[in-house]
């Protein structure tokens, strides 16, 4: 009897976990982390293999490579500079992506704000004329009383 209850509880727990793990947000987050990790590696390679060799003549002292440039014992300025450039590139790309998403959202909101069944000007004019006529009739009836 106790064994059945524990199996049922375990089965329920696994079912709940499966539902949680397969929700859209969790799957999307996992995909974003994987893509972000791959993008980070690409940016790191771009910085290490393309940008920093171009900057190396500016920061290299005594024939040292930018990766090994240190100030004092153990303060690795070159490695830190490479990480800063990585961060700036990733932050800029994220900024551009968020800008594009915001622009897309604003465009979608503007389309939603526009009413789908707007009255044409002739209908608006007819309604206004009818309202004015009713208002005139109301005012005349109040003057007579």
LOSE-549450 format. One record per residue: residue number from 1; x, y, z of N, C-alpha, C, O in turn. Coordinates in Angstrom, 3 decimals. Layout:
BEGIN
+-----+----------+----------+----------+----------+----------+----------+----------+----------+----------+----------+----------+----------+
:   k :    neast :   nnorth :      nup :   caeast :  canorth :     caup :    ceast :   cnorth :      cup :    oeast :   onorth :      oup :
+-----+----------+----------+----------+----------+----------+----------+----------+----------+----------+----------+----------+----------+
: NUM :        X :        Y :        Z :        X :        Y :        Z :        X :        Y :        Z :        X :        Y :        Z :
...
+-----+----------+----------+----------+----------+----------+----------+----------+----------+----------+----------+----------+----------+
***
This chain:
BEGIN
+-----+----------+----------+----------+----------+----------+----------+----------+----------+----------+----------+----------+----------+
:   k :    neast :   nnorth :      nup :   caeast :  canorth :     caup :    ceast :   cnorth :      cup :    oeast :   onorth :      oup :
+-----+----------+----------+----------+----------+----------+----------+----------+----------+----------+----------+----------+----------+
:   1 :    0.826 :   -1.203 :    0.000 :    0.000 :    0.000 :    0.000 :    0.870 :    1.266 :    0.000 :    0.632 :    2.197 :   -0.769 :
:   2 :    1.868 :    1.278 :    0.869 :    2.759 :    2.437 :    0.938 :    3.564 :    2.565 :   -0.347 :    3.890 :    3.669 :   -0.782 :
:   3 :    3.884 :    1.403 :   -0.957 :    4.637 :    1.412 :   -2.198 :    3.825 :    2.047 :   -3.325 :    4.374 :    2.786 :   -4.142 :
:   4 :    2.524 :    1.766 :   -3.376 :    1.651 :    2.359 :   -4.395 :    1.565 :    3.872 :   -4.231 :    1.603 :    4.620 :   -5.207 :
:   5 :    1.448 :    4.307 :   -2.980 :    1.358 :    5.757 :   -2.729 :    2.639 :    6.458 :   -3.154 :    2.597 :    7.542 :   -3.736 :
:   6 :    3.775 :    5.839 :   -2.864 :    5.035 :    6.485 :   -3.235 :    5.203 :    6.509 :   -4.755 :    5.715 :    7.480 :   -5.311 :
:   7 :    4.765 :    5.425 :   -5.431 :    4.824 :    5.425 :   -6.892 :    3.905 :    6.484 :   -7.483 :    4.273 :    7.175 :   -8.433 :
:   8 :    2.702 :    6.611 :   -6.912 :    1.761 :    7.617 :   -7.401 :    2.312 :    9.013 :   -7.175 :    2.200 :    9.882 :   -8.039 :
:   9 :    2.914 :    9.227 :   -5.999 :    3.490 :   10.546 :   -5.711 :    4.653 :   10.836 :   -6.645 :    4.793 :   11.953 :   -7.143 :
:  10 :    5.494 :    9.819 :   -6.884 :    6.625 :   10.000 :   -7.789 :    6.141 :   10.252 :   -9.207 :    6.673 :   11.112 :   -9.909 :
:  11 :    5.126 :    9.496 :   -9.630 :    4.563 :    9.695 :  -10.963 :    3.973 :   11.080 :  -11.109 :    4.142 :   11.715 :  -12.149 :
:  12 :    3.281 :   11.564 :  -10.084 :    2.725 :   12.913 :  -10.112 :    3.810 :   13.967 :  -10.155 :    3.691 :   14.973 :  -10.855 :
:  13 :    4.871 :   13.727 :   -9.396 :    5.988 :   14.668 :   -9.370 :    6.664 :   14.724 :  -10.739 :    6.981 :   15.804 :  -11.239 :
:  14 :    6.881 :   13.555 :  -11.339 :    7.497 :   13.526 :  -12.666 :    6.600 :   14.179 :  -13.704 :    7.082 :   14.875 :  -14.599 :
:  15 :    5.291 :   13.956 :  -13.586 :    4.349 :   14.577 :  -14.519 :    4.386 :   16.103 :  -14.372 :    4.419 :   16.828 :  -15.366 :
:  16 :    4.381 :   16.582 :  -13.121 :    4.449 :   18.024 :  -12.893 :    5.748 :   18.609 :  -13.427 :    5.753 :   19.684 :  -14.026 :
:  17 :    6.870 :   17.884 :  -13.202 :    8.157 :   18.373 :  -13.682 :    8.176 :   18.404 :  -15.208 :    8.686 :   19.358 :  -15.795 :
:  18 :    7.629 :   17.377 :  -15.860 :    7.594 :   17.333 :  -17.316 :    6.790 :   18.505 :  -17.862 :    7.205 :   19.146 :  -18.829 :
:  19 :    5.636 :   18.792 :  -17.246 :    4.823 :   19.926 :  -17.697 :    5.572 :   21.238 :  -17.529 :    5.521 :   22.110 :  -18.397 :
:  20 :    6.274 :   21.370 :  -16.393 :    7.045 :   22.589 :  -16.144 :    8.187 :   22.723 :  -17.151 :    8.398 :   23.793 :  -17.722 :
:  21 :    8.922 :   21.630 :  -17.362 :   10.100 :   21.670 :  -18.224 :    9.735 :   21.903 :  -19.682 :   10.537 :   22.448 :  -20.441 :
:  22 :    8.548 :   21.501 :  -20.076 :    8.164 :   21.647 :  -21.474 :    7.330 :   22.882 :  -21.742 :    6.859 :   23.080 :  -22.862 :
:  23 :    7.139 :   23.718 :  -20.730 :    6.450 :   24.985 :  -20.964 :    7.283 :   25.823 :  -21.918 :    8.505 :   25.683 :  -21.975 :
:  24 :    6.629 :   26.679 :  -22.654 :    7.314 :   27.491 :  -23.656 :    8.444 :   28.331 :  -23.092 :    9.516 :   28.407 :  -23.692 :
:  25 :    8.223 :   28.965 :  -21.947 :    9.235 :   29.877 :  -21.417 :   10.517 :   29.146 :  -21.041 :   11.610 :   29.659 :  -21.279 :
:  26 :   10.400 :   27.963 :  -20.461 :   11.588 :   27.226 :  -20.048 :   12.374 :   26.771 :  -21.272 :   13.599 :   26.888 :  -21.307 :
:  27 :   11.680 :   26.261 :  -22.257 :   12.350 :   25.807 :  -23.475 :   12.999 :   26.996 :  -24.188 :   14.136 :   26.900 :  -24.649 :
:  28 :   12.281 :   28.108 :  -24.278 :   12.837 :   29.304 :  -24.915 :   14.064 :   29.808 :  -24.163 :   15.042 :   30.236 :  -24.776 :
:  29 :   14.009 :   29.756 :  -22.828 :   15.149 :   30.196 :  -22.029 :   16.353 :   29.292 :  -22.277 :   17.475 :   29.781 :  -22.408 :
:  30 :   16.134 :   27.995 :  -22.342 :   17.233 :   27.062 :  -22.604 :   17.855 :   27.327 :  -23.975 :   19.078 :   27.325 :  -24.120 :
:  31 :   17.022 :   27.551 :  -24.959 :   17.531 :   27.849 :  -26.303 :   18.314 :   29.156 :  -26.288 :   19.371 :   29.258 :  -26.910 :
:  32 :   17.796 :   30.155 :  -25.576 :   18.493 :   31.447 :  -25.497 :   19.856 :   31.301 :  -24.829 :   20.825 :   31.928 :  -25.258 :
:  33 :   19.940 :   30.484 :  -23.787 :   21.224 :   30.285 :  -23.104 :   22.214 :   29.602 :  -24.033 :   23.382 :   29.988 :  -24.090 :
:  34 :   21.755 :   28.589 :  -24.762 :   22.647 :   27.874 :  -25.684 :   23.129 :   28.801 :  -26.793 :   24.318 :   28.829 :  -27.107 :
:  35 :   22.218 :   29.552 :  -27.379 :   22.605 :   30.486 :  -28.446 :   23.509 :   31.579 :  -27.884 :   24.483 :   31.974 :  -28.525 :
:  36 :   23.187 :   32.066 :  -26.688 :   24.015 :   33.094 :  -26.064 :   25.427 :   32.606 :  -25.794 :   26.391 :   33.348 :  -25.985 :
:  37 :   25.554 :   31.356 :  -25.349 :   26.878 :   30.786 :  -25.103 :   27.666 :   30.690 :  -26.406 :   28.842 :   31.050 :  -26.458 :
:  38 :   27.011 :   30.204 :  -27.452 :   27.681 :   30.101 :  -28.745 :   28.066 :   31.485 :  -29.266 :   29.158 :   31.672 :  -29.804 :
:  39 :   27.161 :   32.452 :  -29.103 :   27.452 :   33.815 :  -29.545 :   28.625 :   34.395 :  -28.752 :   29.473 :   35.088 :  -29.313 :
:  40 :   28.671 :   34.111 :  -27.454 :   29.781 :   34.578 :  -26.631 :   31.111 :   34.024 :  -27.110 :   32.117 :   34.734 :  -27.126 :
:  41 :   31.116 :   32.750 :  -27.501 :   32.352 :   32.151 :  -28.014 :   32.761 :   32.803 :  -29.336 :   33.943 :   33.050 :  -29.576 :
:  42 :   31.787 :   33.075 :  -30.175 :   32.088 :   33.724 :  -31.459 :   32.669 :   35.114 :  -31.214 :   33.658 :   35.496 :  -31.839 :
:  43 :   32.057 :   35.866 :  -30.306 :   32.557 :   37.213 :  -30.012 :   33.946 :   37.137 :  -29.395 :   34.820 :   37.932 :  -29.740 :
:  44 :   34.159 :   36.186 :  -28.482 :   35.490 :   36.044 :  -27.874 :   36.541 :   35.739 :  -28.936 :   37.639 :   36.295 :  -28.910 :
:  45 :   36.202 :   34.865 :  -29.858 :   37.139 :   34.551 :  -30.941 :   37.378 :   35.771 :  -31.819 :   38.512 :   36.046 :  -32.211 :
:  46 :   36.314 :   36.502 :  -32.127 :   36.436 :   37.714 :  -32.940 :   37.364 :   38.720 :  -32.267 :   38.215 :   39.328 :  -32.917 :
:  47 :   37.188 :   38.889 :  -30.959 :   38.025 :   39.840 :  -30.230 :   39.468 :   39.350 :  -30.177 :   40.397 :   40.112 :  -30.445 :
:  48 :   39.654 :   38.073 :  -29.829 :   41.002 :   37.545 :  -29.655 :   41.752 :   37.419 :  -30.983 :   42.961 :   37.645 :  -31.037 :
:  49 :   41.043 :   37.060 :  -32.045 :   41.719 :   36.756 :  -33.305 :   41.704 :   37.892 :  -34.321 :   42.517 :   37.893 :  -35.246 :
:  50 :   40.797 :   38.860 :  -34.173 :   40.695 :   39.922 :  -35.171 :   40.974 :   41.293 :  -34.558 :   41.869 :   42.005 :  -35.014 :
:  51 :   40.217 :   41.664 :  -33.534 :   40.323 :   43.030 :  -33.005 :   41.617 :   43.246 :  -32.217 :   42.345 :   44.207 :  -32.463 :
:  52 :   41.897 :   42.354 :  -31.275 :   43.058 :   42.591 :  -30.423 :   44.385 :   42.520 :  -31.189 :   45.296 :   43.281 :  -30.860 :
:  53 :   44.540 :   41.653 :  -32.185 :   45.792 :   41.732 :  -32.955 :   45.964 :   43.074 :  -33.663 :   47.089 :   43.529 :  -33.868 :
:  54 :   44.854 :   43.704 :  -34.034 :   44.959 :   45.035 :  -34.631 :   45.352 :   46.078 :  -33.591 :   46.058 :   47.039 :  -33.900 :
:  55 :   44.890 :   45.881 :  -32.355 :   45.225 :   46.819 :  -31.279 :   46.545 :   46.482 :  -30.596 :   47.081 :   47.296 :  -29.845 :
:  56 :   47.063 :   45.303 :  -30.850 :   48.276 :   44.843 :  -30.173 :   49.445 :   45.811 :  -30.324 :   50.145 :   46.053 :  -29.341 :
:  57 :   49.692 :   46.375 :  -31.500 :   50.813 :   47.326 :  -31.587 :   50.635 :   48.543 :  -30.670 :   51.615 :   49.145 :  -30.232 :
:  58 :   49.385 :   48.896 :  -30.387 :   49.155 :   50.053 :  -29.525 :   49.356 :   49.727 :  -28.054 :   49.772 :   50.588 :  -27.278 :
:  59 :   49.065 :   48.491 :  -27.664 :   49.148 :   48.171 :  -26.233 :   50.325 :   47.277 :  -25.875 :   50.622 :   47.096 :  -24.695 :
:  60 :   50.988 :   46.725 :  -26.854 :   52.115 :   45.833 :  -26.571 :   53.331 :   46.655 :  -26.145 :   53.707 :   47.632 :  -26.793 :
:  61 :   53.922 :   46.231 :  -25.051 :   55.139 :   46.879 :  -24.563 :   56.254 :   45.840 :  -24.543 :   56.046 :   44.709 :  -24.105 :
:  62 :   57.394 :   46.212 :  -25.000 :   58.577 :   45.352 :  -24.998 :   58.326 :   44.042 :  -25.727 :   58.809 :   42.990 :  -25.308 :
:  63 :   57.568 :   44.105 :  -26.821 :   57.362 :   42.917 :  -27.637 :   56.399 :   41.897 :  -27.054 :   56.325 :   40.772 :  -27.549 :
:  64 :   55.659 :   42.261 :  -26.016 :   54.721 :   41.315 :  -25.412 :   53.411 :   41.307 :  -26.186 :   53.030 :   42.295 :  -26.814 :
:  65 :   52.732 :   40.164 :  -26.122 :   51.413 :   40.027 :  -26.723 :   50.390 :   40.660 :  -25.777 :   50.635 :   40.748 :  -24.574 :
:  66 :   49.263 :   41.094 :  -26.302 :   48.237 :   41.743 :  -25.481 :   47.707 :   40.804 :  -24.404 :   47.313 :   41.263 :  -23.332 :
:  67 :   47.689 :   39.491 :  -24.668 :   47.170 :   38.533 :  -23.680 :   48.076 :   38.434 :  -22.457 :   47.609 :   38.144 :  -21.356 :
:  68 :   49.346 :   38.671 :  -22.646 :   50.303 :   38.505 :  -21.551 :   50.690 :   39.832 :  -20.907 :   51.525 :   39.853 :  -20.003 :
:  69 :   50.108 :   40.924 :  -21.348 :   50.469 :   42.230 :  -20.800 :   49.991 :   42.324 :  -19.360 :   48.807 :   42.149 :  -19.074 :
:  70 :   50.923 :   42.601 :  -18.460 :   50.623 :   42.695 :  -17.027 :   51.225 :   43.966 :  -16.455 :   52.238 :   44.480 :  -16.929 :
:  71 :   50.559 :   44.449 :  -15.418 :   51.112 :   45.562 :  -14.643 :   51.407 :   44.988 :  -13.267 :   50.504 :   44.523 :  -12.570 :
:  72 :   52.644 :   45.022 :  -12.891 :   53.016 :   44.452 :  -11.606 :   52.860 :   42.941 :  -11.631 :   52.670 :   42.345 :  -12.691 :
:  73 :   52.941 :   42.332 :  -10.471 :   52.841 :   40.872 :  -10.419 :   51.380 :   40.399 :  -10.456 :   50.631 :   40.588 :   -9.497 :
:  74 :   50.996 :   39.789 :  -11.563 :   49.690 :   39.140 :  -11.641 :   48.504 :   39.998 :  -12.039 :   47.389 :   39.478 :  -12.094 :
:  75 :   48.677 :   41.276 :  -12.318 :   47.551 :   42.113 :  -12.740 :   47.517 :   42.074 :  -14.265 :   48.259 :   42.795 :  -14.932 :
:  76 :   46.645 :   41.222 :  -14.808 :   46.604 :   40.935 :  -16.246 :   45.709 :   41.944 :  -16.965 :   44.514 :   41.712 :  -17.148 :
:  77 :   46.288 :   43.033 :  -17.357 :   45.562 :   44.106 :  -18.022 :   45.118 :   43.687 :  -19.418 :   44.008 :   44.022 :  -19.832 :
:  78 :   45.948 :   42.970 :  -20.142 :   45.619 :   42.560 :  -21.504 :   44.410 :   41.637 :  -21.547 :   43.519 :   41.818 :  -22.378 :
:  79 :   44.373 :   40.662 :  -20.668 :   43.241 :   39.738 :  -20.608 :   41.967 :   40.483 :  -20.215 :   40.894 :   40.225 :  -20.761 :
:  80 :   42.093 :   41.408 :  -19.265 :   40.942 :   42.207 :  -18.837 :   40.438 :   43.070 :  -19.994 :   39.231 :   43.188 :  -20.205 :
:  81 :   41.349 :   43.664 :  -20.732 :   40.958 :   44.495 :  -21.868 :   40.211 :   43.669 :  -22.911 :   39.229 :   44.142 :  -23.483 :
:  82 :   40.665 :   42.438 :  -23.164 :   39.960 :   41.555 :  -24.087 :   38.545 :   41.257 :  -23.608 :   37.612 :   41.221 :  -24.410 :
:  83 :   38.378 :   41.042 :  -22.298 :   37.045 :   40.789 :  -21.734 :   36.153 :   42.016 :  -21.837 :   34.952 :   41.892 :  -22.080 :
:  84 :   36.727 :   43.197 :  -21.653 :   35.958 :   44.438 :  -21.770 :   35.460 :   44.610 :  -23.204 :   34.308 :   44.984 :  -23.424 :
:  85 :   36.319 :   44.338 :  -24.168 :   35.909 :   44.457 :  -25.569 :   34.817 :   43.433 :  -25.879 :   33.863 :   43.748 :  -26.590 :
:  86 :   34.947 :   42.200 :  -25.348 :   33.885 :   41.191 :  -25.491 :   32.559 :   41.739 :  -24.982 :   31.538 :   41.667 :  -25.665 :
:  87 :   32.593 :   42.288 :  -23.770 :   31.375 :   42.799 :  -23.147 :   30.754 :   43.920 :  -23.969 :   29.539 :   43.943 :  -24.168 :
:  88 :   31.568 :   44.839 :  -24.443 :   31.055 :   45.974 :  -25.208 :   30.381 :   45.492 :  -26.491 :   29.321 :   45.996 :  -26.864 :
:  89 :   30.987 :   44.528 :  -27.161 :   30.391 :   44.017 :  -28.405 :   29.067 :   43.316 :  -28.113 :   28.074 :   43.559 :  -28.799 :
:  90 :   29.044 :   42.444 :  -27.097 :   27.807 :   41.726 :  -26.759 :   26.725 :   42.701 :  -26.306 :   25.566 :   42.558 :  -26.696 :
:  91 :   27.084 :   43.684 :  -25.493 :   26.110 :   44.674 :  -25.024 :   25.550 :   45.470 :  -26.197 :   24.353 :   45.757 :  -26.235 :
:  92 :   26.395 :   45.824 :  -27.146 :   25.934 :   46.583 :  -28.315 :   24.985 :   45.759 :  -29.169 :   23.971 :   46.275 :  -29.638 :
:  93 :   25.301 :   44.484 :  -29.376 :   24.419 :   43.623 :  -30.163 :   23.075 :   43.443 :  -29.450 :   22.026 :   43.478 :  -30.094 :
:  94 :   23.098 :   43.252 :  -28.134 :   21.845 :   43.146 :  -27.371 :   21.051 :   44.443 :  -27.459 :   19.827 :   44.412 :  -27.592 :
:  95 :   21.727 :   45.570 :  -27.386 :   21.058 :   46.860 :  -27.510 :   20.344 :   46.965 :  -28.850 :   19.190 :   47.387 :  -28.913 :
:  96 :   21.033 :   46.581 :  -29.919 :   20.414 :   46.631 :  -31.247 :   19.227 :   45.683 :  -31.348 :   18.210 :   46.024 :  -31.952 :
:  97 :   19.351 :   44.493 :  -30.760 :   18.249 :   43.524 :  -30.799 :   17.043 :   44.039 :  -30.028 :   15.911 :   43.907 :  -30.493 :
:  98 :   17.268 :   44.620 :  -28.865 :   16.166 :   45.150 :  -28.060 :   15.528 :   46.342 :  -28.751 :   14.307 :   46.496 :  -28.721 :
:  99 :   16.337 :   47.183 :  -29.370 :   15.798 :   48.318 :  -30.138 :   14.870 :   47.821 :  -31.238 :   13.782 :   48.364 :  -31.431 :
: 100 :   15.302 :   46.782 :  -31.964 :   14.484 :   46.234 :  -33.050 :   13.184 :   45.653 :  -32.502 :   12.124 :   45.839 :  -33.101 :
: 101 :   13.251 :   44.953 :  -31.373 :   12.033 :   44.393 :  -30.771 :   11.075 :   45.492 :  -30.326 :    9.866 :   45.385 :  -30.533 :
: 102 :   11.606 :   46.536 :  -29.721 :   10.760 :   47.648 :  -29.273 :   10.099 :   48.335 :  -30.463 :    8.923 :   48.694 :  -30.403 :
: 103 :   10.849 :   48.517 :  -31.539 :   10.288 :   49.129 :  -32.742 :    9.159 :   48.261 :  -33.296 :    8.119 :   48.770 :  -33.716 :
: 104 :    9.376 :   46.953 :  -33.290 :    8.360 :   46.024 :  -33.773 :    7.113 :   46.074 :  -32.884 :    5.991 :   46.045 :  -33.391 :
: 105 :    7.301 :   46.149 :  -31.560 :    6.163 :   46.232 :  -30.625 :    5.375 :   47.516 :  -30.835 :    4.145 :   47.500 :  -30.864 :
: 106 :    6.095 :   48.637 :  -30.982 :    5.402 :   49.916 :  -31.198 :    4.600 :   49.895 :  -32.484 :    3.488 :   50.421 :  -32.536 :
: 107 :    5.158 :   49.289 :  -33.523 :    4.447 :   49.199 :  -34.792 :    3.186 :   48.349 :  -34.627 :    2.131 :   48.694 :  -35.158 :
: 108 :    3.293 :   47.253 :  -33.901 :    2.136 :   46.388 :  -33.659 :    1.085 :   47.111 :  -32.815 :   -0.112 :   46.967 :  -33.061 :
: 109 :    1.526 :   47.891 :  -31.818 :    0.588 :   48.639 :  -30.974 :   -0.138 :   49.703 :  -31.786 :   -1.338 :   49.911 :  -31.608 :
: 110 :    0.584 :   50.377 :  -32.676 :   -0.057 :   51.394 :  -33.514 :   -1.122 :   50.777 :  -34.399 :   -2.166 :   51.387 :  -34.628 :
: 111 :   -0.876 :   49.591 :  -34.893 :   -1.865 :   48.915 :  -35.731 :   -3.082 :   48.519 :  -34.907 :   -4.206 :   48.553 :  -35.408 :
: 112 :   -2.868 :   48.136 :  -33.624 :   -3.982 :   47.750 :  -32.765 :   -4.816 :   48.953 :  -32.355 :   -6.032 :   48.836 :  -32.205 :
: 113 :   -4.180 :   50.113 :  -32.170 :   -4.885 :   51.306 :  -31.727 :   -5.872 :   51.780 :  -32.788 :   -6.947 :   52.275 :  -32.449 :
: 114 :   -5.534 :   51.641 :  -34.035 :   -6.414 :   52.070 :  -35.111 :   -7.651 :   51.192 :  -35.116 :   -7.545 :   49.981 :  -35.311 :
: 115 :   -8.837 :   51.785 :  -34.903 :  -10.049 :   50.970 :  -34.894 :  -10.291 :   50.328 :  -36.248 :  -10.050 :   50.922 :  -37.299 :
: 116 :  -10.769 :   49.113 :  -36.188 :  -10.978 :   48.360 :  -37.422 :  -12.233 :   48.820 :  -38.157 :  -12.270 :   48.829 :  -39.387 :
: 117 :  -13.267 :   49.206 :  -37.394 :  -14.521 :   49.591 :  -38.045 :  -14.798 :   51.074 :  -37.791 :  -15.745 :   51.428 :  -37.089 :
: 118 :  -13.966 :   51.924 :  -38.366 :  -14.162 :   53.361 :  -38.253 :  -15.346 :   53.771 :  -39.127 :  -15.616 :   53.186 :  -40.176 :
: 119 :  -16.038 :   54.801 :  -38.646 :  -17.142 :   55.350 :  -39.436 :  -16.573 :   56.219 :  -40.541 :  -15.560 :   56.894 :  -40.359 :
: 120 :  -17.219 :   56.197 :  -41.658 :  -16.765 :   57.071 :  -42.721 :  -17.286 :   58.484 :  -42.438 :  -18.245 :   58.632 :  -41.680 :
: 121 :  -16.694 :   59.510 :  -43.016 :  -17.060 :   60.899 :  -42.713 :  -18.535 :   61.212 :  -42.955 :  -19.114 :   62.029 :  -42.240 :
: 122 :  -19.140 :   60.587 :  -43.935 :  -20.556 :   60.851 :  -44.224 :  -21.410 :   60.375 :  -43.059 :  -22.337 :   61.073 :  -42.647 :
: 123 :  -21.111 :   59.195 :  -42.524 :  -21.870 :   58.682 :  -41.386 :  -21.688 :   59.571 :  -40.160 :  -22.645 :   59.832 :  -39.430 :
: 124 :  -20.474 :   60.030 :  -39.937 :  -20.217 :   60.910 :  -38.797 :  -21.025 :   62.193 :  -38.940 :  -21.634 :   62.661 :  -37.978 :
: 125 :  -21.030 :   62.757 :  -40.139 :  -21.776 :   63.997 :  -40.383 :  -23.270 :   63.772 :  -40.175 :  -23.941 :   64.618 :  -39.584 :
: 126 :  -23.800 :   62.653 :  -40.648 :  -25.224 :   62.360 :  -40.471 :  -25.574 :   62.207 :  -38.997 :  -26.613 :   62.694 :  -38.550 :
: 127 :  -24.714 :   61.536 :  -38.241 :  -24.970 :   61.365 :  -36.803 :  -24.926 :   62.707 :  -36.079 :  -25.754 :   62.978 :  -35.209 :
: 128 :  -23.960 :   63.539 :  -36.439 :  -23.879 :   64.863 :  -35.807 :  -25.107 :   65.709 :  -36.133 :  -25.653 :   66.391 :  -35.266 :
: 129 :  -25.525 :   65.655 :  -37.377 :  -26.710 :   66.427 :  -37.770 :  -27.936 :   65.938 :  -37.011 :  -28.740 :   66.750 :  -36.554 :
: 130 :  -28.093 :   64.629 :  -36.870 :  -29.228 :   64.075 :  -36.137 :  -29.173 :   64.481 :  -34.666 :  -30.200 :   64.807 :  -34.071 :
: 131 :  -27.964 :   64.460 :  -34.075 :  -27.817 :   64.857 :  -32.668 :  -28.160 :   66.333 :  -32.485 :  -28.834 :   66.700 :  -31.523 :
: 132 :  -27.698 :   67.180 :  -33.404 :  -28.011 :   68.604 :  -33.324 :  -29.524 :   68.845 :  -33.461 :  -30.088 :   69.693 :  -32.770 :
: 133 :  -30.154 :   68.109 :  -34.337 :  -31.613 :   68.241 :  -34.516 :  -32.349 :   67.866 :  -33.234 :  -33.277 :   68.562 :  -32.823 :
: 134 :  -31.936 :   66.762 :  -32.601 :  -32.570 :   66.352 :  -31.327 :  -32.334 :   67.397 :  -30.249 :  -33.232 :   67.695 :  -29.461 :
: 135 :  -31.126 :   67.957 :  -30.211 :  -30.805 :   68.983 :  -29.225 :  -31.663 :   70.226 :  -29.444 :  -32.161 :   70.807 :  -28.479 :
: 136 :  -31.846 :   70.646 :  -30.714 :  -32.715 :   71.791 :  -31.022 :  -34.149 :   71.535 :  -30.586 :  -34.797 :   72.415 :  -30.021 :
: 137 :  -34.638 :   70.341 :  -30.847 :  -36.006 :   70.000 :  -30.451 :  -36.148 :   70.034 :  -28.933 :  -37.161 :   70.503 :  -28.413 :
: 138 :  -35.139 :   69.538 :  -28.223 :  -35.178 :   69.551 :  -26.760 :  -35.187 :   70.986 :  -26.236 :  -35.952 :   71.318 :  -25.331 :
: 139 :  -34.329 :   71.832 :  -26.810 :  -34.265 :   73.225 :  -26.372 :  -35.587 :   73.952 :  -26.654 :  -36.047 :   74.719 :  -25.809 :
: 140 :  -36.206 :   73.733 :  -27.816 :  -37.484 :   74.371 :  -28.149 :  -38.578 :   73.906 :  -27.218 :  -39.423 :   74.699 :  -26.804 :
: 141 :  -38.572 :   72.631 :  -26.885 :  -39.621 :   72.122 :  -25.990 :  -39.437 :   72.727 :  -24.585 :  -40.425 :   72.968 :  -23.890 :
: 142 :  -38.211 :   72.970 :  -24.167 :  -37.987 :   73.556 :  -22.856 :  -38.360 :   75.044 :  -22.855 :  -38.819 :   75.545 :  -21.829 :
: 143 :  -38.178 :   75.765 :  -23.969 :  -38.573 :   77.177 :  -24.057 :  -40.081 :   77.331 :  -23.969 :  -40.585 :   78.271 :  -23.354 :
: 144 :  -40.803 :   76.396 :  -24.594 :  -42.268 :   76.484 :  -24.577 :  -42.806 :   76.236 :  -23.171 :  -43.865 :   76.754 :  -22.819 :
: 145 :  -42.107 :   75.469 :  -22.380 :  -42.600 :   75.172 :  -21.025 :  -42.264 :   76.227 :  -20.062 :  -42.609 :   76.122 :  -18.885 :
+-----+----------+----------+----------+----------+----------+----------+----------+----------+----------+----------+----------+----------+
***
